[in-house]
Amino acid sequence: MLDRTRKKRPRDTNALAFSVVQEATGEAPPAPKDTRDSAAVALGRKGGLKGGKARAAKMTKEQRSEAARKAAQARWAKSDH
């Protein structure tokens, strides 16, 4: 799974080169400490894990079919075919 807490790299070429050199030589500043509340993070993850199943359970068969069709069209629209 992707680590979404990574710092974004600068888009400017010179700033990017500077940050790469700092990382390579070990001079980069330490990453900021995670200040999120662990209980809130766990609660949000718990809700996120059951959200799709709960939504699907409330939908009719036709609604689920339409949502799946729409999702498939969106995936095909962004492909390189």
Secondary structure as a PSIPRED ss2 file (coil, helix, strand):
# PSIPRED VFORMAT (PSIPRED V4.0)

   1 M C   1.000  0.000  0.000
   2 L C   1.000  0.000  0.000
   3 D C   1.000  0.000  0.000
   4 R C   1.000  0.000  0.000
   5 T C   1.000  0.000  0.000
   6 R C   1.000  0.000  0.000
   7 K C   1.000  0.000  0.000
   8 K C   1.000  0.000  0.000
   9 R C   1.000  0.000  0.000
  10 P C   1.000  0.000  0.000
  11 R C   1.000  0.000  0.000
  12 D C   1.000  0.000  0.000
  13 T H   0.000  1.000  0.000
  14 N H   0.000  1.000  0.000
  15 A H   0.000  1.000  0.000
  16 L H   0.000  1.000  0.000
  17 A H   0.000  1.000  0.000
  18 F H   0.000  1.000  0.000
  19 S H   0.000  1.000  0.000
  20 V H   0.000  1.000  0.000
  21 V H   0.000  1.000  0.000
  22 Q H   0.000  1.000  0.000
  23 E H   0.000  1.000  0.000
  24 A H   0.000  1.000  0.000
  25 T H   0.000  1.000  0.000
  26 G C   1.000  0.000  0.000
  27 E C   1.000  0.000  0.000
  28 A C   1.000  0.000  0.000
  29 P C   1.000  0.000  0.000
  30 P C   1.000  0.000  0.000
  31 A C   1.000  0.000  0.000
  32 P C   1.000  0.000  0.000
  33 K C   1.000  0.000  0.000
  34 D C   1.000  0.000  0.000
  35 T C   1.000  0.000  0.000
  36 R C   1.000  0.000  0.000
  37 D C   1.000  0.000  0.000
  38 S H   0.000  1.000  0.000
  39 A H   0.000  1.000  0.000
  40 A H   0.000  1.000  0.000
  41 V H   0.000  1.000  0.000
  42 A H   0.000  1.000  0.000
  43 L H   0.000  1.000  0.000
  44 G H   0.000  1.000  0.000
  45 R H   0.000  1.000  0.000
  46 K H   0.000  1.000  0.000
  47 G H   0.000  1.000  0.000
  48 G H   0.000  1.000  0.000
  49 L H   0.000  1.000  0.000
  50 K H   0.000  1.000  0.000
  51 G H   0.000  1.000  0.000
  52 G H   0.000  1.000  0.000
  53 K H   0.000  1.000  0.000
  54 A H   0.000  1.000  0.000
  55 R H   0.000  1.000  0.000
  56 A H   0.000  1.000  0.000
  57 A H   0.000  1.000  0.000
  58 K H   0.000  1.000  0.000
  59 M C   1.000  0.000  0.000
  60 T C   1.000  0.000  0.000
  61 K H   0.000  1.000  0.000
  62 E H   0.000  1.000  0.000
  63 Q H   0.000  1.000  0.000
  64 R H   0.000  1.000  0.000
  65 S H   0.000  1.000  0.000
  66 E H   0.000  1.000  0.000
  67 A H   0.000  1.000  0.000
  68 A H   0.000  1.000  0.000
  69 R H   0.000  1.000  0.000
  70 K H   0.000  1.000  0.000
  71 A H   0.000  1.000  0.000
  72 A H   0.000  1.000  0.000
  73 Q H   0.000  1.000  0.000
  74 A H   0.000  1.000  0.000
  75 R H   0.000  1.000  0.000
  76 W H   0.000  1.000  0.000
  77 A H   0.000  1.000  0.000
  78 K C   1.000  0.000  0.000
  79 S C   1.000  0.000  0.000
  80 D C   1.000  0.000  0.000
  81 H C   1.000  0.000  0.000
